[in-house]
Amino acid sequence: MTPFRVAYLVSHPIQYQVPLLQRLAAHPEIALHVYYMTDQGAERRRDPEFGVDVQWDIPLLEGYEWTLLRNRSPWPGVDHVLRFIHPGIAGALRHGRYDALIVHGYAHATEWLAFLSAGKSRTPILLRGESTLFGRRSPWVAAAKRLALGALLRRIHGALAIGTLNRDFYRAYGVPEDRIFWVPYAVDNDRFRADADRWHASRAQLRQTLGLPPELPVVLYVGKLIERKRPLDLLDAYARIAADHPAAVVFVGEGAERPRVEAAIARHGLSRVSITGFVNQGEIARYYAAADALVLPSSHEPWGLVLNEGMCFGLPVVASDAVGAAPDLVRADDNGVVYPVGDVSALAHALRRLLPDHALRARMGARSREIVTAFSYDADVEGILAALHRVTAGARVGIAS
């Protein structure tokens, strides 16, 4: 069988997605070419939310064919729809004669240029985004979004749903059920599980190396220290129970909220709370392996891949109900707790329940490892292949009617 010729448009090399791209490129049914709008992440440059220079320490540009498109935007440093304008995507799609175009997101002009170009070249479009129905917008913004997105989403050939809430989003915008394909958000489960197994036997020594008390449970926060991720909620919740339920709390990350977190640590007198700063992919496994629970308190989180990572290490997970992954990954009284976003008392209650109960944490952690198995790159490849077979069946057509 002749492989499907697939173009994949995405903003930049993303550490979570590259292993999937490598698997797609290695599959005998797929001939993949990736188009990037910027090389952020593969080259060292300042991340505006981390607030530090970042270059991921895993290979991001190996194992697949890729092209870095030339950005013609006069405003490349401002995060809005005109940040990326890559007219070259039109010629790439025209000359590539692809069987399908996968577009990750729709937030920039380049994606819309790709949609238009694919329509002209009669290339089926598969959209993979992170959108949910969460969030409040002014009435006119909501109306404009519904008009523009409704027109697009009713005409794409397929939507690649990353999770339940994302699937609900596509349904709400009129995408027929038979055009929605399950392509769940995943991390490299094999790599993280191998790291978990490798560190298991030397966990006590690992905690000593990281300066963590061996006798106390460790609560982990992993992510940028920014307002929408609400790191202060975790700190305030722990401060309420610290006297009765001592633990070590580790914030793995960097960002604009760090001074406020540090001030709150000092104000509460919490001697066992620490901030690591930015930790790269090659080192992050050590912190998951040393931890006993993972907390993600975000007020806006389209998915939350740190939950996938922590679950590979057998951690019980606590997430706010504004975390997109919560309906799929966090099952109440099974492997974790979901609480109302911003409800510090509810978060404190969850910690009060987990911290003293080693058996409960072990049971929930074991279930986490089982649940996350279904959220894998293998499932993604299967879903994308199903979409490709569906949208290319029979005679090729243009934008769906």
Secondary structure in CASP SS format (residue, H / E / C, confidence):
PFRMAT SS
TARGET T0000
AUTHOR 0000-0000-0000
METHOD secondary structure of the structure
MODEL  1
M C 1.00
T C 1.00
P C 1.00
F E 1.00
R E 1.00
V E 1.00
A E 1.00
Y E 1.00
L E 1.00
V E 1.00
S C 1.00
H C 1.00
P C 1.00
I C 1.00
Q C 1.00
Y C 1.00
Q C 1.00
V H 1.00
P H 1.00
L H 1.00
L H 1.00
Q H 1.00
R H 1.00
L H 1.00
A H 1.00
A H 1.00
H C 1.00
P C 1.00
E C 1.00
I E 1.00
A E 1.00
L E 1.00
H E 1.00
V E 1.00
Y E 1.00
Y E 1.00
M C 1.00
T C 1.00
D C 1.00
Q E 1.00
G C 1.00
A C 1.00
E E 1.00
R C 1.00
R E 1.00
R E 1.00
D E 1.00
P C 1.00
E C 1.00
F C 1.00
G C 1.00
V E 1.00
D E 1.00
V E 1.00
Q C 1.00
W C 1.00
D C 1.00
I C 1.00
P C 1.00
L C 1.00
L C 1.00
E C 1.00
G C 1.00
Y C 1.00
E E 1.00
W E 1.00
T E 1.00
L E 1.00
L C 1.00
R C 1.00
N C 1.00
R C 1.00
S C 1.00
P C 1.00
W C 1.00
P C 1.00
G C 1.00
V C 1.00
D C 1.00
H C 1.00
V C 1.00
L C 1.00
R C 1.00
F C 1.00
I C 1.00
H C 1.00
P C 1.00
G H 1.00
I H 1.00
A H 1.00
G H 1.00
A H 1.00
L H 1.00
R H 1.00
H H 1.00
G H 1.00
R C 1.00
Y C 1.00
D C 1.00
A E 1.00
L E 1.00
I E 1.00
V E 1.00
H E 1.00
G C 1.00
Y C 1.00
A C 1.00
H C 1.00
A H 1.00
T H 1.00
E H 1.00
W H 1.00
L H 1.00
A H 1.00
F H 1.00
L H 1.00
S H 1.00
A H 1.00
G H 1.00
K H 1.00
S C 1.00
R C 1.00
T C 1.00
P C 1.00
I E 1.00
L E 1.00
L E 1.00
R E 1.00
G C 1.00
E C 1.00
S C 1.00
T C 1.00
L C 1.00
F C 1.00
G C 1.00
R C 1.00
R C 1.00
S C 1.00
P H 1.00
W H 1.00
V H 1.00
A H 1.00
A H 1.00
A H 1.00
K H 1.00
R H 1.00
L H 1.00
A H 1.00
L H 1.00
G H 1.00
A H 1.00
L H 1.00
L H 1.00
R C 1.00
R C 1.00
I C 1.00
H C 1.00
G E 1.00
A E 1.00
L E 1.00
A E 1.00
I C 1.00
G C 1.00
T H 1.00
L H 1.00
N H 1.00
R H 1.00
D H 1.00
F H 1.00
Y H 1.00
R H 1.00
A H 1.00
Y C 1.00
G C 1.00
V C 1.00
P C 1.00
E H 1.00
D H 1.00
R H 1.00
I E 1.00
F E 1.00
W E 1.00
V C 1.00
P C 1.00
Y C 1.00
A C 1.00
V C 1.00
D C 1.00
N H 1.00
D H 1.00
R H 1.00
F H 1.00
R H 1.00
A H 1.00
D H 1.00
A H 1.00
D H 1.00
R H 1.00
W H 1.00
H H 1.00
A C 1.00
S C 1.00
R H 1.00
A H 1.00
Q H 1.00
L H 1.00
R H 1.00
Q H 1.00
T H 1.00
L C 1.00
G C 1.00
L C 1.00
P C 1.00
P C 1.00
E C 1.00
L C 1.00
P C 1.00
V E 1.00
V E 1.00
L E 1.00
Y E 1.00
V E 1.00
G C 1.00
K C 1.00
L C 1.00
I C 1.00
E H 1.00
R H 1.00
K H 1.00
R C 1.00
P H 1.00
L H 1.00
D H 1.00
L H 1.00
L H 1.00
D H 1.00
A H 1.00
Y H 1.00
A H 1.00
R H 1.00
I H 1.00
A C 1.00
A C 1.00
D C 1.00
H C 1.00
P C 1.00
A C 1.00
A E 1.00
V E 1.00
V E 1.00
F E 1.00
V E 1.00
G E 1.00
E C 1.00
G C 1.00
A C 1.00
E C 1.00
R H 1.00
P H 1.00
R H 1.00
V H 1.00
E H 1.00
A H 1.00
A H 1.00
I H 1.00
A H 1.00
R H 1.00
H H 1.00
G C 1.00
L C 1.00
S C 1.00
R C 1.00
V E 1.00
S E 1.00
I E 1.00
T E 1.00
G E 1.00
F C 1.00
V C 1.00
N C 1.00
Q H 1.00
G H 1.00
E H 1.00
I H 1.00
A H 1.00
R H 1.00
Y H 1.00
Y H 1.00
A H 1.00
A H 1.00
A C 1.00
D C 1.00
A E 1.00
L E 1.00
V E 1.00
L E 1.00
P C 1.00
S C 1.00
S C 1.00
H C 1.00
E E 1.00
P C 1.00
W C 1.00
G C 1.00
L H 1.00
V H 1.00
L H 1.00
N H 1.00
E H 1.00
G H 1.00
M H 1.00
C H 1.00
F C 1.00
G C 1.00
L C 1.00
P C 1.00
V E 1.00
V E 1.00
A E 1.00
S E 1.00
D C 1.00
A C 1.00
V E 1.00
G C 1.00
A C 1.00
A H 1.00
P H 1.00
D H 1.00
L H 1.00
V C 1.00
R C 1.00
A E 1.00
D C 1.00
D C 1.00
N C 1.00
G E 1.00
V E 1.00
V E 1.00
Y E 1.00
P C 1.00
V C 1.00
G C 1.00
D C 1.00
V H 1.00
S H 1.00
A H 1.00
L H 1.00
A H 1.00
H H 1.00
A H 1.00
L H 1.00
R H 1.00
R H 1.00
L H 1.00
L C 1.00
P C 1.00
D C 1.00
H H 1.00
A H 1.00
L H 1.00
R H 1.00
A H 1.00
R H 1.00
M H 1.00
G H 1.00
A H 1.00
R H 1.00
S H 1.00
R H 1.00
E H 1.00
I H 1.00
V H 1.00
T C 1.00
A C 1.00
F C 1.00
S C 1.00
Y H 1.00
D H 1.00
A H 1.00
D H 1.00
V H 1.00
E H 1.00
G H 1.00
I H 1.00
L H 1.00
A H 1.00
A H 1.00
L H 1.00
H H 1.00
R H 1.00
V H 1.00
T C 1.00
A C 1.00
G C 1.00
A C 1.00
R C 1.00
V C 1.00
G C 1.00
I C 1.00
A C 1.00
S C 1.00
END
